[in-house]
Amino acid sequence: MIEPEEILESHLVALLEGAASGVAVLGALAPSALGTEKTAPDTHVVVSVDLASQDIDWQGPGVPCTYSVAVSVRVAEADDPNGALFRDTCRAVRAALSTLLGDGSAALSGDGFACDGFVFGGTQTAREPLGDFSQFVKTYTATVNGRFTPPTETEEED
């Protein structure tokens, strides 16, 4: 069964693919195509979603939960000698995520998930060594509140 984290991740990846022109956007939970190894280019954006909490003591479909979102822009120094790609990609990611504020959070609804809210968290910027080179990394965090109602499977009558 698909998990709400996968649904949120896929909606965020789709949103960011349109914004981060020329930079690959990957979902942490998304598998690669059948028969191919899951790899990431040196410069990419990665999206991950985790369950942060169940908001009430209740079992069943539609239980309100909080999810933590992390979107990391990772740009290899060799791909960006003057820093413009990193800056421009960060701006594009933030602008795309900003469309989810307020009533825009409804864009994350679908496939059994109902989004009740999207709120920015903090950001963190760093230069990280990676093998023989370094990457500039900026991570945007957010909190998503929502409810997941898995689709019910019905058996066909013969």
C-alpha positions in Angstrom: 0.0 0.0 0.0 1.2 3.5 -0.8 2.1 5.6 2.2 1.2 9.3 2.6 4.9 10.2 2.7 5.2 8.8 -0.9 2.2 10.9 -2.0 3.5 14.1 -0.6 7.0 13.5 -2.0 5.6 12.8 -5.5 3.5 16.0 -5.4 6.5 18.1 -4.2 8.8 16.6 -6.8 6.3 17.4 -9.6 6.1 21.0 -8.3 9.8 21.4 -8.1 10.6 19.8 -11.4 8.8 22.7 -13.1 10.8 25.3 -11.1 14.4 24.0 -10.9 15.1 24.3 -14.7 17.9 22.0 -15.7 18.5 20.6 -12.3 17.4 17.0 -11.6 14.7 16.7 -8.8 14.7 13.4 -7.0 12.4 11.8 -4.4 14.1 9.9 -1.6 11.4 7.2 -1.6 10.9 7.0 -5.4 12.5 4.0 -6.9 14.5 4.2 -10.2 13.1 2.7 -13.4 13.1 -1.1 -13.5 16.5 -2.4 -14.3 18.4 0.8 -13.5 20.4 1.7 -10.5 19.1 4.7 -8.4 21.8 7.4 -8.6 21.9 11.1 -8.3 23.9 13.6 -10.4 26.5 15.7 -8.6 24.0 18.7 -8.8 20.4 17.9 -7.9 17.5 18.7 -5.6 16.3 16.0 -3.3 12.9 15.8 -1.5 12.2 13.7 1.6 9.1 13.4 3.7 8.8 11.8 7.1 6.0 11.3 9.5 6.6 13.7 12.4 3.6 12.8 14.6 0.1 11.5 14.8 -1.9 14.3 16.2 -4.6 12.5 18.1 -5.0 9.1 19.7 -7.1 7.4 17.1 -6.9 4.5 14.7 -8.5 4.5 11.3 -8.6 6.3 8.0 -8.2 10.0 8.0 -6.3 10.4 11.2 -4.7 13.8 11.3 -0.9 13.7 11.1 2.0 16.0 10.9 4.7 15.4 8.3 8.2 16.9 8.1 9.5 17.9 4.7 13.1 18.5 3.7 14.1 19.9 0.3 17.8 20.1 -0.3 19.5 21.9 -3.2 22.9 20.3 -3.8 25.2 22.0 -6.3 28.6 20.7 -7.0 31.3 23.4 -7.1 32.6 22.2 -10.4 29.1 22.7 -12.0 28.9 26.3 -10.6 32.2 28.2 -10.7 30.6 31.6 -9.9 27.7 30.5 -7.6 24.9 31.7 -9.8 23.4 28.2 -10.3 23.2 27.5 -6.6 21.7 30.9 -5.9 19.2 30.8 -8.8 18.1 27.2 -8.0 17.6 28.1 -4.3 15.5 31.1 -5.3 13.4 28.9 -7.7 12.9 26.2 -5.0 11.8 28.8 -2.4 9.4 30.5 -4.9 7.8 27.1 -5.8 7.4 26.1 -2.1 5.9 29.5 -1.3 3.0 28.7 -3.6 2.0 26.1 -1.1 1.4 28.6 1.7 -2.2 29.5 2.7 -4.8 28.0 0.4 -2.0 26.9 -1.9 -1.5 23.8 0.3 -4.5 22.2 -1.5 -2.0 21.5 -4.3 -0.6 18.7 -2.1 -3.9 17.0 -1.8 -4.8 14.0 -3.9 -4.4 10.2 -4.2 -6.1 9.8 -0.8 -4.2 12.5 1.0 -6.0 15.7 2.1 -3.5 18.5 3.0 -4.7 20.9 5.7 -1.6 23.1 5.9 1.9 23.8 4.8 4.2 25.9 7.0 7.9 26.8 6.4 10.5 25.7 8.9 14.1 26.8 9.0 16.7 26.7 6.4 20.3 25.5 6.6 23.2 26.3 4.3 26.5 24.5 4.2 29.5 23.5 2.1 29.9 19.8 2.3 32.8 17.6 1.1 31.7 14.7 -1.1 34.5 12.5 -2.3 36.9 14.4 -4.4 34.8 17.6 -4.6 32.5 19.8 -2.5 28.8 20.7 -2.8 27.0 23.8 -1.7 23.8 22.6 0.1 20.8 24.5 1.2 18.0 22.6 2.9 14.5 24.0 3.2 12.3 22.5 5.9 8.5 22.6 6.2 5.7 21.0 8.2 2.6 19.6 6.4 -0.6 18.8 8.3 -3.0 16.4 6.7 -5.1 13.3 6.7 -4.6 10.1 4.6 -7.5 7.9 3.7 -6.3 4.9 1.8 -8.3 3.8 -1.2 -10.5 0.8 -0.4 -10.2 -2.2 -2.6 -13.5 -3.7 -3.7 -13.7 -7.2 -5.0 -15.6 -7.8 -8.2 -18.5 -10.1 -8.0 -18.5 -13.0 -10.4 
